[in-house]
Amino acid sequence: MFEARLMNATILKKILDAVKDLLNEGTFDCSDSGIQLQAMDNSHVSLVSLTLRSDSFDKFRCDRNLSMGMNLGTMAKILKCANNDDTVTIKAQDNADTVTFMFESQNHEKVSDYEMKLMNLDQEHLGIPDTDYSCVVRMPSMEFARICRDLAQFSESMVICCTKEGVKFSASGDLGSANVKLAQTSNVDKEEEAVIIEMQEPVTLTFACRYLNAFTKATPLCNQVQLSMSADVPLVVEYRISDLGHIRYYLAPKIEE
Amino acid sequence: KSKQSGIKNYFSTK
């Protein structure tokens, strides 16, 4: 028996919004420790890794490890049927071929349940090595979203250059070129507005704007985003999900031919 | 010209 309850549907709606542009389906691996989803986008350029810790759910029961393959488009449709302040309970029997989403209004007067067929997905699991990144940038997630949106107008790809002075985002194409430089915040009044750079070595990497823009769909989940970079390895774009866990996007760099 | 690399080039297949 698997049962996981959150007092508020909003967070789950935001999580679905953050993955559904990249992934059509995904396997939710449920265990004692929580729920994990790892999946590559269709073109195998990026990887989404979602972790939700069991102890942060309002109720969590997982008697046996369970892998539930879900169509994320269908799941998003179902979650749209929940009001933001509804309690959500996800339920499945062991070895079941369906999962049930139950929504309960705050006054307990409306209860709805939606059953969804599970899918058998033959998805590859990738082993992600622990990496000490040369540069780790923390910045406001809204600012990152804005930069990705603005620079995508100029080119399909964006160069991110990080030094100890700051981080520079550049794009150039037929229309012209764009550069956005962010200096490290000297005086941190509000932590969520800060730009903080931890640098071992300067890094310059090129990434496809299309994927970066897809990652920024997670912006409503967290005020800050963390970018981790090292030469010749995938960029990690991480959004914390309050005390529930995190979503990490890995993006393979563009390399010189 | 730069070329998009695939994510599987960087991570091991379990």
Contacts between the chains, C-beta under 8 A, distances in Angstrom:
chain1	res1	chain2	res2	distance
A	40	B	7	5.9
A	40	B	8	7.6
A	44	B	6	5.0
A	44	B	7	5.8
A	44	B	8	5.9
A	45	B	4	5.9
A	45	B	5	7.9
A	45	B	6	6.3
A	45	B	7	5.9
A	46	B	7	6.0
A	47	B	7	5.0
A	47	B	11	7.2
A	124	B	8	7.8
A	124	B	13	5.8
A	124	B	14	7.6
A	125	B	13	7.7
A	125	B	14	4.3
A	126	B	7	7.4
A	126	B	8	6.8
A	126	B	11	3.9
A	126	B	12	6.8
A	126	B	13	6.3
A	126	B	14	6.7
A	127	B	11	5.9
A	127	B	12	4.1
A	127	B	13	7.4
A	127	B	14	5.1
A	128	B	11	5.5
A	129	B	11	7.3
A	129	B	12	7.6
A	157	B	2	6.6
A	206	B	2	5.4
A	208	B	4	6.1
A	233	B	10	5.8
A	234	B	7	6.2
A	234	B	10	5.3
A	234	B	11	8.0
A	250	B	7	6.1
A	250	B	10	7.9
A	250	B	11	7.7
A	251	B	7	7.5
A	252	B	4	6.9
A	252	B	5	4.5
A	252	B	6	5.9
A	252	B	7	4.6
A	252	B	9	6.8
A	252	B	10	6.4
A	253	B	5	6.3
A	254	B	2	4.0
A	254	B	3	6.4
A	254	B	4	5.4
A	254	B	5	7.0
A	255	B	2	6.2
A	255	B	3	5.8
A	255	B	5	5.2
A	256	B	1	7.7
A	256	B	2	5.7
A	256	B	3	7.7
A	257	B	1	5.3
A	257	B	2	6.8
A	257	B	3	4.8
